[in-house]
Amino acid sequence: MGSCTYKWFSVLLAGLGLFILTAPLSNAQTYPDRPIKLVVPYAPGGGTDVTARLIAKTLTSSFGQPVSVENKAGAGGIIGQESVARALPDGYTLLFSAAGPLTITPFTYPSLPYDPVKSFEPIILVSSQPLVLVVNADSKIYSLADLLKASLESKKGLTYGSFGNGSAAHLAGESFKMATKIEMTHIPYKGTSPALTALLGGDIDMLFDTLSTSAPFIKSGKLRALAVTSKNRSALLPDVPTMAQAGISGFEAGTWYGMLAPAGTNPKIIQQINRAVNIGLKNKDIADVLTSEGSVVIGGTPEQFKNFIATELKKNEVVVKAAGITSN
């Protein structure tokens, strides 16, 4: 290689290196300048999806760029989460997930195609929501006492659905089995909507579901609520007792929703998204919608969400191992 050619090659490499170093900074300075995709690892219609679409609308208004929701359901949330873990860390592919895929699935599957902690950058914990135990309105089960009796009398055993292996509903069902000592068979679905369809169609006996998605069916008389899994009654369903009031003390369960980005995403972009969502959550109209769905608005910093995830992972690992929950 001649000296002139070598110098030219060296200048090219130096320029390329400078571009690589400054590209993330430039990206952060102009972000966002094109549409953003918000991946939900569940089917449309569930609590995660409903909340994600509300946040997407908020971000669209704040950023002046379209923020769309893309549902990638399956394998307890693994499919959707893997797609984000493998995406470019440029802030244009984000994850809107829930308690199950983020902090329960890691202990129910023998291996994952990503690291549940190292593959993502936490952005914000948006909200939390208790679950409600529901049965078909045509069922002869009117209370938890009736449910326990039906379990003892059933020859084939009762079945309960969930919105996926390793979901909050799955964990609630197994914890319920441990608390009541009854036998139930778990039937997982690819989201809340197919699970609700199965319950309404009589394919399963019961379902631990989010308040926001079951409430309309409860109020219309298609489903019957037996108990909520929160410490106190829900303002959304004031006539429905808590688990303790219905006879099972110490039983609490629920889910929560949060936003994350692929690992390596520029911290300035993370902060920009966090700030926009926090502002949106303080908007009365948005807060009222979440509250009307039975959710508790949270918000906060990326660091707080990171610490929250770490705590949830430790707590859920204990419950999963004690209950013997697996992906099968």
C-alpha positions as CSV (number, residue, x, y, z in Angstrom):
1,M,0.0,0.0,0.0
2,G,1.5,3.4,-1.1
3,S,2.0,6.2,1.5
4,C,-0.7,8.3,-0.1
5,T,-3.2,5.5,-0.2
6,Y,-2.3,4.6,3.5
7,K,-2.8,8.2,4.6
8,W,-6.2,8.3,2.8
9,F,-7.2,5.0,4.4
10,S,-6.2,6.3,7.9
11,V,-8.2,9.4,7.4
12,L,-11.2,7.3,6.4
13,L,-10.9,5.1,9.5
14,A,-10.6,8.1,11.7
15,G,-13.6,9.7,10.1
16,L,-15.6,6.5,10.5
17,G,-14.6,6.2,14.2
18,L,-15.7,9.8,14.8
19,F,-19.0,9.1,13.1
20,I,-19.6,6.1,15.3
21,L,-18.8,8.0,18.4
22,T,-21.0,11.0,17.6
23,A,-23.9,9.2,15.9
24,P,-25.6,8.4,19.3
25,L,-25.2,12.0,20.4
26,S,-26.6,13.3,17.2
27,N,-29.5,10.8,17.4
28,A,-30.3,12.0,20.9
29,Q,-30.3,15.7,19.8
30,T,-32.8,15.1,17.0
31,Y,-34.9,12.4,18.6
32,P,-37.6,11.7,17.6
33,D,-37.6,12.5,13.9
34,R,-39.6,9.5,12.7
35,P,-42.4,7.2,13.9
36,I,-41.8,5.1,17.1
37,K,-43.0,1.5,17.6
38,L,-44.2,0.4,21.0
39,V,-44.1,-3.4,21.2
40,V,-46.7,-5.2,23.5
41,P,-45.9,-8.9,24.1
42,Y,-49.6,-9.8,24.3
43,A,-52.6,-10.0,22.0
44,P,-54.7,-6.8,21.5
45,G,-57.5,-6.0,24.1
46,G,-55.8,-6.9,27.4
47,G,-54.7,-4.6,30.2
48,T,-51.2,-4.2,28.9
49,D,-52.4,-3.4,25.4
50,V,-55.1,-0.9,26.6
51,T,-52.6,0.9,28.8
52,A,-49.9,0.9,26.1
53,R,-52.3,2.5,23.6
54,L,-53.1,5.3,26.0
55,I,-49.4,6.0,26.5
56,A,-48.8,5.8,22.8
57,K,-51.4,8.5,22.2
58,T,-49.8,10.6,24.9
59,L,-46.3,10.3,23.3
60,T,-47.7,11.0,19.9
61,S,-49.1,14.3,21.1
62,S,-45.9,15.1,23.1
63,F,-43.3,14.2,20.4
64,G,-45.3,15.2,17.3
65,Q,-44.4,11.8,15.8
66,P,-46.7,8.8,15.4
67,V,-46.2,6.2,18.2
68,S,-47.9,3.0,17.2
69,V,-48.6,-0.2,19.2
70,E,-47.4,-3.5,17.7
71,N,-48.7,-6.7,19.3
72,K,-46.3,-9.6,19.3
73,A,-47.9,-12.3,21.5
74,G,-46.8,-15.8,22.4
75,A,-44.6,-17.8,24.7
76,G,-45.5,-15.9,27.8
77,G,-44.3,-12.6,26.4
78,I,-40.9,-14.0,25.2
79,I,-41.6,-13.4,21.5
80,G,-42.4,-9.7,21.9
81,Q,-39.6,-9.1,24.4
82,E,-37.0,-10.8,22.3
83,S,-37.9,-8.6,19.3
84,V,-37.2,-5.5,21.3
85,A,-34.0,-6.9,22.9
86,R,-32.7,-7.5,19.4
87,A,-33.8,-4.1,18.0
88,L,-31.5,-1.2,17.4
89,P,-31.0,0.8,20.6
90,D,-32.0,4.1,18.8
91,G,-35.3,4.8,20.7
92,Y,-37.6,3.9,17.8
93,T,-38.5,0.4,19.0
94,L,-39.6,0.3,22.6
95,L,-41.2,-2.3,24.9
96,F,-44.4,-1.9,26.9
97,S,-44.6,-4.9,29.1
98,A,-46.1,-6.2,32.3
99,A,-45.1,-8.0,35.5
100,G,-45.3,-11.5,34.0
101,P,-43.0,-11.3,31.0
102,L,-40.5,-9.0,32.9
103,T,-40.3,-10.6,36.4
104,I,-42.1,-14.0,36.4
105,T,-41.3,-15.7,33.0
106,P,-37.5,-15.6,33.7
107,F,-38.2,-18.3,36.4
108,T,-40.7,-20.4,34.6
109,Y,-38.7,-21.0,31.4
110,P,-35.5,-23.0,31.4
111,S,-33.8,-20.5,29.2
112,L,-34.5,-17.2,27.5
113,P,-33.2,-15.8,24.2
114,Y,-32.3,-12.6,26.1
115,D,-31.2,-11.4,29.6
116,P,-34.3,-10.1,31.5
117,V,-32.2,-7.4,33.1
118,K,-29.2,-6.8,30.9
119,S,-31.1,-6.7,27.6
120,F,-33.3,-3.7,28.5
121,E,-33.0,-0.2,29.8
122,P,-36.0,0.6,32.2
123,I,-37.8,3.9,31.3
124,I,-40.7,4.2,33.6
125,L,-43.2,2.3,35.7
126,V,-46.5,3.5,34.4
127,S,-49.2,1.9,36.6
128,S,-50.3,-1.1,38.6
129,Q,-53.6,-3.0,38.7
130,P,-55.1,-5.7,41.0
131,L,-56.8,-8.7,39.5
132,V,-60.3,-10.0,39.9
133,L,-61.4,-13.7,40.0
134,V,-64.2,-14.1,37.6
135,V,-66.5,-17.0,36.4
136,N,-69.0,-17.2,33.6
137,A,-72.4,-15.7,34.7
138,D,-74.1,-19.0,33.7
139,S,-72.0,-20.8,36.3
140,K,-73.5,-22.1,39.5
141,I,-70.5,-20.6,41.4
142,Y,-71.6,-17.5,43.2
143,S,-68.8,-17.2,45.8
144,L,-65.4,-18.5,46.8
145,A,-67.2,-21.0,49.1
146,D,-69.1,-22.3,46.1
147,L,-65.8,-22.5,44.1
148,L,-64.1,-24.6,46.7
149,K,-67.1,-26.8,47.0
150,A,-67.3,-27.2,43.2
151,S,-63.6,-28.2,43.2
152,L,-64.2,-31.0,45.7
153,E,-67.2,-32.3,43.8
154,S,-65.8,-32.1,40.4
155,K,-64.6,-35.4,38.9
156,K,-62.5,-33.9,36.1
157,G,-61.3,-30.9,38.2
158,L,-61.6,-27.2,37.6
159,T,-59.7,-25.2,35.0
160,Y,-58.4,-21.7,35.2
161,G,-57.1,-19.5,32.3
162,S,-54.4,-16.9,32.2
163,F,-53.0,-14.5,29.6
164,G,-49.9,-16.6,29.2
165,N,-47.4,-18.9,30.9
166,G,-45.5,-16.9,33.5
167,S,-48.1,-14.1,33.5
168,A,-49.4,-12.4,36.7
169,A,-52.6,-14.3,36.2
170,H,-50.7,-17.6,36.1
171,L,-48.9,-16.7,39.3
172,A,-52.2,-15.7,41.0
173,G,-53.8,-19.0,40.0
174,E,-51.0,-21.1,41.4
175,S,-50.8,-19.0,44.6
176,F,-54.6,-19.5,44.9
177,K,-54.1,-23.3,44.6
178,M,-51.5,-23.2,47.4
179,A,-53.7,-21.1,49.6
180,T,-56.9,-23.2,49.2
181,K,-55.3,-26.6,48.7
182,I,-57.6,-27.3,45.7
183,E,-56.7,-28.8,42.4
184,M,-57.0,-26.7,39.2
185,T,-55.5,-27.1,35.7
186,H,-53.9,-24.1,34.2
187,I,-54.9,-23.2,30.6
188,P,-52.6,-20.5,29.1
189,Y,-53.7,-18.2,26.3
190,K,-51.8,-15.6,24.2
191,G,-53.4,-12.6,26.0
192,T,-56.4,-11.5,28.0
193,S,-58.8,-11.3,25.1
194,P,-58.5,-15.0,24.0
195,A,-58.7,-16.0,27.7
196,L,-61.9,-14.0,28.2
197,T,-63.3,-15.5,25.0
198,A,-62.6,-19.0,26.4
199,L,-64.3,-18.1,29.7
200,L,-67.3,-16.6,28.0
201,G,-67.6,-19.6,25.8
202,G,-67.5,-22.0,28.7
203,D,-64.1,-23.5,27.8
204,I,-62.6,-22.8,31.2
205,D,-64.1,-22.5,34.7
206,M,-62.4,-19.3,36.0
207,L,-59.9,-16.6,35.3
208,F,-57.8,-14.1,37.2
209,D,-58.1,-11.1,35.0
210,T,-57.2,-7.4,35.2
211,L,-60.0,-5.2,36.4
212,S,-60.0,-3.0,33.3
213,T,-60.8,-5.8,30.9
214,S,-63.2,-7.8,33.0
215,A,-65.2,-4.9,34.5
216,P,-67.3,-4.3,31.3
217,F,-68.4,-7.9,31.2
218,I,-69.1,-8.0,34.9
219,K,-71.3,-4.9,34.6
220,S,-73.1,-6.2,31.6
221,G,-73.9,-9.5,33.4
222,K,-71.8,-11.8,31.2
223,L,-69.2,-12.5,34.0
224,R,-69.6,-12.9,37.7
225,A,-66.8,-11.5,40.0
226,L,-66.0,-13.5,43.1
227,A,-63.3,-11.4,44.7
228,V,-60.6,-8.8,43.9
229,T,-57.0,-9.6,44.8
230,S,-56.1,-6.2,46.3
231,K,-55.9,-5.4,50.0
232,N,-58.9,-3.0,49.7
233,R,-62.0,-3.1,47.6
234,S,-61.8,-1.5,44.2
235,A,-63.7,1.7,43.5
236,L,-64.4,0.2,40.0
237,L,-66.2,-2.8,41.6
238,P,-67.2,-1.6,45.1
239,D,-69.7,-4.5,45.6
240,V,-67.0,-7.2,45.0
241,P,-65.3,-8.4,48.2
242,T,-61.5,-8.7,48.6
243,M,-60.0,-12.2,48.9
244,A,-59.7,-11.7,52.7
245,Q,-63.4,-10.6,53.0
246,A,-64.4,-13.7,50.9
247,G,-62.6,-16.0,53.3
248,I,-58.9,-16.3,52.1
249,S,-56.7,-14.1,54.3
250,G,-53.3,-12.9,53.2
251,F,-53.9,-13.4,49.5
252,E,-52.9,-10.4,47.3
253,A,-51.9,-10.4,43.6
254,G,-51.8,-8.0,40.7
255,T,-49.9,-6.8,37.7
256,W,-48.1,-3.6,36.6
257,Y,-47.1,-2.0,33.4
258,G,-43.9,-0.3,32.3
259,M,-41.8,0.9,29.4
260,L,-38.3,-0.2,28.5
261,A,-35.9,0.2,25.6
262,P,-33.2,-2.0,24.2
263,A,-29.9,-2.1,26.2
264,G,-27.5,0.6,25.0
265,T,-30.1,3.2,24.2
266,N,-28.8,6.7,24.8
267,P,-29.6,7.9,28.4
268,K,-30.7,11.2,27.0
269,I,-33.4,9.5,24.9
270,I,-34.4,7.4,28.0
271,Q,-34.8,10.6,30.0
272,Q,-36.7,12.3,27.2
273,I,-39.3,9.5,27.0
274,N,-39.5,9.3,30.8
275,R,-40.1,13.0,31.1
276,A,-42.9,12.9,28.4
277,V,-44.7,10.0,30.1
278,N,-44.5,11.5,33.5
279,I,-46.0,14.7,32.2
280,G,-48.7,12.7,30.5
281,L,-49.5,10.8,33.7
282,K,-50.1,14.1,35.5
283,N,-52.6,15.1,32.9
284,K,-56.0,14.8,34.7
285,D,-57.7,13.3,31.6
286,I,-55.2,10.5,31.3
287,A,-55.1,9.9,35.1
288,D,-58.9,9.7,35.1
289,V,-58.9,7.1,32.4
290,L,-56.4,4.9,34.2
291,T,-58.2,5.3,37.5
292,S,-61.5,4.5,35.8
293,E,-60.0,1.2,34.6
294,G,-59.0,0.3,38.2
295,S,-55.3,1.2,37.8
296,V,-53.1,3.1,40.2
297,V,-50.9,5.7,38.5
298,I,-47.3,5.5,39.4
299,G,-44.6,7.2,37.2
300,G,-41.1,8.1,38.5
301,T,-37.6,7.8,37.3
302,P,-35.8,5.1,35.3
303,E,-33.7,4.3,38.3
304,Q,-36.7,3.8,40.5
305,F,-38.2,1.4,37.9
306,K,-34.9,-0.5,37.7
307,N,-34.9,-1.0,41.5
308,F,-38.5,-2.0,41.4
309,I,-37.8,-4.7,38.8
310,A,-34.9,-6.0,40.9
311,T,-37.2,-6.3,44.0
312,E,-40.0,-8.0,42.0
313,L,-37.6,-10.5,40.5
314,K,-36.4,-11.6,44.0
315,K,-40.0,-11.8,45.3
316,N,-41.4,-13.7,42.3
317,E,-38.5,-16.2,42.2
318,V,-39.5,-17.3,45.7
319,V,-43.2,-17.7,44.8
320,V,-42.5,-19.5,41.5
321,K,-40.2,-22.0,43.2
322,A,-42.5,-22.6,46.1
323,A,-45.5,-23.2,43.8
324,G,-43.5,-25.2,41.3
325,I,-44.6,-23.1,38.4
326,T,-43.1,-24.1,35.0
327,S,-43.6,-23.1,31.4
328,N,-45.2,-26.5,30.7
